[in-house]
Amino acid sequence: MASRLSAAFNATAGFWLHVPANFYLAQARKRVDIKQAQVFWQPQADFDDFPNLITIPKPDTI
């Protein structure tokens, strides 16, 4: 069905496969209060560490 919809509406089959999931996620976001959710995991890496992990050559050395 997704391949037929993709041909008829000029979109990818992946788009049509994700439409129901996005709909159900939007409905859940309306109904669930995330302020009451308990955090079980925190990422260990800080976003400030990422520039040190990746070296990008400067334009003059390319």
Secondary structure, DSSP 4 states (H G I P E B T S, - for coil): -HHHHHHHHT--HHHHHHHHHHHHHHHHHHH--GGGPPP----SS-GGGHHHH-----GGG-
